[in-house]
Amino acid sequence: MNGSGSYRLQRSNHRYVYFAGGIVVTLTLAVAAKYLALLPVLGIMGQLVLAILLGAGLRAVAGVPEQAMAGVRFSGKRLLRAGIILLGMRLNLGDIVQEGPKVAGIAAINLVFTLFTVYGLARWLKMDRRLGLLTACGTAICGAAAVAAIAPQIKATDNETAVGAATVAILGTVFTLVYTILYPYMGLSASGYGIFAGATLHEVAHVIAAAVPAGQQGSDLAVLVKLTRVAMLVPVALILGLIEGRRERKLNRRMKLSDGAEEGCAAETEGNRERKKLPVPWFIAGFLLMSGINTLEVIPQQLASDMITLAYLLLAMAMAGLGLGIDLKIFSSMGRKPVIAGFIGSVFMSLLGFGLVHWLGLS
């Protein structure tokens, strides 16, 4: 082998080593976040948000070699989608149907109300459209996991995704502590409180933590109602994908008009191709498929549990990857308005959920 060929081979090997190194860094941060989440206070924040914070902290303190960022980005995008697919194993669609329309109705009403309220507040505060959508979806559906699933649909940046995920995690932690303190004074039964917590809190981890005072019955109902909201991630993601696709086509048509007739024909052809694409993202379809498999119970329960654990590990690696890509100056400048919109929306969601539990006779 000549000298130039040997050099190219050596350079290629170095590239693969750095690529693997970037993935290993995100894996290390994800595992560290998992163990930190076992601690009492940090556990309320959850593994996913801790992974973001660890990634952002590592970048701020030590940084990551540029050559390794390809592996980091692989974790932040490819492993993210794999984690979302496996997360479908948390859902048993049969349990959701069996629990009855009232519980599903509370989850759906709260979700739709919160989506529009938080997004409306975000636009009123003159937030970026994509960050407003991420904050609304994270607050209304299932926290950081919803932010991660929606981000590719609306082509959000890493900074926007990280800010959205961190915002709902912080708010969810605050509301979890408030719920736990106020539970004895709410006048709700154990099951009523469980339904209320599941319908209004942000992350699955928040719901589990807040439902502890209500015992086993309240905790089971809380998780079930929460997973009903998680199931609604699929239609929300599909609708947002369709809206984003239509928005892009309108922009293409405007570009066609400004660029002239000849270039416009090419743009129109490209637009036709875009229209023919299936609007269902493959990872959301995979999420729904996994939910169906879990509902049919075609795989052993232990394996399903292991797949959920792997899902959160992959999602934590993705969040660590996002954290490693965060510019803290941009993060701090973007983070105030989402917290304001998310906080006001969360207060309204809590009040609505409390009222619905009483109104539907579930208290």
C-alpha positions, 0 to 999 in steps of 0.5 A: 500500500502506498503512502497516500493510501495508508494515510487515508486508511489511518484517517478513516480509522480515526474518524470511526474511533471518534464517532464511536467515542461520541456515542460512548460519551452519550452512553456514559452520561445516560447511565450517570443520569439513570443513577442520579435519578435514583436520588430522592429530589433528582428522581423527580426531574427524571433521567431524561432531563438529568442527561440534558443537564449533564451534557450541557455541563460537560460541554461548558466545563470540558467540551467535546472534540469536534471529531466526536460530535458526529457520534454525539449527533447520531445519538441525538437523532438516530437513537432518539427515534429508536427510543421513541419506537421502543417507548410504545411498549409502555402502552396497553391500549386495551387498559385505556379502552377498558377504563372508560370514556370519562377518564379518556375524556379528562385526558383528551380535554386537558391535552387539547386545552393545554396545547392551545393555551400554552401555544397561544401564550407563547405567541403572545409572548412573541416566542419562536413558533417551534419553541412554542409548539415544543413547550405546548406539547411537552406540557400537554402530553408527556414532557421531555419524551413528547418534546423529543418526538415532536421536534423532528416533525417541526424541524426544531433545532437542538437548542429549541428541543433542549429548552423545551424539554428542560422547561417542562421538566422544571415545571413538572418538578415544581407541580409534583412537589405542590401536589404532594403538599396539597393532597391532604387538603384537596378533598379527593379520594385516592382514585380521584387524586390519581386521575387528577395527577395523571391528567395534569402532570407533565412526565410519567416520573412526575405522575408516579412521584406525586401519586405515592400518597394515594397508595396503590389504587391511586398510583395505578389510576394515575399512571393509566390516565397519564399513559392515555395522554401518552397515546395521544402523542401519535395523532398530535405528531401526525397533525403537526407533521401535516401542518408543517408539510403544508406550511413548507409547500406554501413557502415553496410556492412563494419562492416559485413566484419570486424566482420566475416561471422556469425555476417555478416549474421545478419547484412545483415538481418538487412540491408534487413529490413532497405531497406524495410522501406519506405524512406518517413518520416511521418512528411514530408508526413504530411507536404505535406498532409497539403499543399494539404488540404490547396490547396483544401480549405476544412477548413475555412481560419481562422482555417488554419491561427490558425493552422499556428500560432500553427505550429510556436509555436510548432516549437519555443518550439522545438527550445527552447528545442534545445537551452536548450541543447546547450553547448555554448563552443561547439556552439562557436567552431562550429559556425565560418565555417558555417557563412563563408560558408553560407555568401559566398553562400548567396552572390552568391545566391543573384547575381544569383537571380538578374541576373535571374530576368533580364535574364527572363524579370521579372525585 
